[in-house]
Amino acid sequence: MKQSEFLKTVMPFKDKVFRLAKRLLVSTEEAEDATQELYFKLWRNKSKLKDYKSIEAFAMTMTKNYCFDRLKSKQASNLSLVHSNYQEKDTPLQRRMELNDSVSLVHKLIENLPEQQKLVIQLRDVEEYEFDEIAELLNLQPTAVRVTLSRARKTIREQLTKQHNYGVS
Amino acid sequence: MELANIEKLLEKYLNAETTIAEEKKLKAYFSSDFVAPHLVEYQAMFGYFSTSKNERFTKTIQLKSQKRNWKWLSVAASLVLLVSVYTGYQKNQQKEAEKVYAETKQALDLLSTNLNKGTVAIAQLQHFEDTKNKIFKQP
């Protein structure tokens, strides 16, 4: 596979890869590094790419696995910055201002979801993949994808409603 | 779209039973300015999904890694090492040869001085012979 041909097949989904990496790794820099690394890996394995039905699905699965590895090694290095470490320093006013910013609130709510739910929300509600594709990507049954997604959506909605009522009262 | 329909869709949405097309309808509805007040919390949710999708990877992707440079560096380093070992070996050989040459020369010098001593003695002997011939007047 020539470089130009390779770029034509893999470039259309580079933003999707980046967004998925960012969803899992949170920081933009790390997501950029992950994207770079992933494309380098794809380039190295370019001869095997045509064996895959969908290169995009393959790339997304690779991204997911790579990010999970990164997260695992970060946890292992036990220098992780836990939210509770600095949450207390926020003044109540600051916190309320942040929460009023509803978009960043949704971002935080998703950040607090379990990894699998985060993935499903990202793939379905942001990237708009079909259930079958997500099931294949995550190596799950389609019904399991639906259950996970439903759980994630309900959690976000509940939290939002709670926050909304709190803001009103 | 009428409100009842939206509410039904939302119910399905929470149970993850909506299709992509139906979810697009919901996204369109909540991005409009006419959202029913009791559904306002969904606006943040769908608004967030729509804005998230606009995030782009802005850096350029490099397909050549920096690792290759290291590989070439090691090749170069091993070449330099090889050359230096070779020339060092050559130099050493030359020095060894010079040393052997000097030693041989010294030995030859010693031999020649000793030989010269021999010729002086023979010259004296010749003198003795001449004198003896004078005295005895040999034919």
Contacts between the chains, C-beta under 8 A, distances in Angstrom:
chain1	res1	chain2	res2	distance
A	3	B	63	6.9
A	6	B	63	7.9
A	11	B	61	8.0
A	14	B	57	5.1
A	14	B	61	6.8
A	15	B	55	7.0
A	15	B	56	5.2
A	15	B	57	5.3
A	17	B	57	7.4
A	18	B	55	7.3
A	18	B	56	7.5
A	18	B	57	3.7
A	19	B	52	6.7
A	19	B	53	7.6
A	19	B	55	5.6
A	22	B	55	7.3
A	32	B	57	7.1
A	32	B	59	5.6
A	35	B	57	5.6
A	35	B	59	7.9
A	35	B	61	7.2
A	36	B	59	7.2
A	36	B	61	6.1
A	36	B	62	6.8
A	39	B	61	4.7
A	39	B	63	6.8
A	40	B	62	7.4
A	40	B	63	6.5
A	40	B	65	5.7
A	43	B	63	4.4
A	102	B	43	7.6
A	102	B	44	3.5
A	102	B	47	7.6
A	102	B	48	7.9
A	103	B	44	6.2
A	103	B	47	6.2
A	103	B	48	5.1
A	103	B	51	6.6
A	105	B	44	6.6
A	106	B	44	5.3
A	106	B	45	5.6
A	106	B	47	7.9
A	106	B	48	3.9
A	107	B	48	6.5
A	124	B	23	8.0
A	125	B	23	7.3
A	125	B	49	4.6
A	126	B	49	5.3
A	126	B	52	4.7
A	126	B	53	5.3
A	127	B	53	7.2
A	128	B	20	5.4
A	128	B	23	7.3
A	128	B	24	7.8
A	130	B	20	6.6
A	145	B	16	7.9
A	146	B	15	8.0
A	146	B	16	4.3
A	146	B	17	7.4
A	147	B	16	7.4
A	149	B	16	4.1
A	150	B	14	6.4
A	150	B	15	5.3
A	150	B	16	3.9
A	153	B	13	6.7
A	153	B	14	5.4
A	153	B	16	6.7
A	154	B	14	5.4
A	156	B	45	6.0
A	157	B	14	6.5
A	157	B	41	7.0
A	157	B	42	7.2
A	157	B	45	7.0
A	160	B	41	4.2
A	160	B	42	7.7
A	160	B	44	6.2
A	160	B	45	6.4
A	161	B	41	5.3
A	163	B	41	7.8
A	164	B	40	7.0
A	164	B	41	4.6
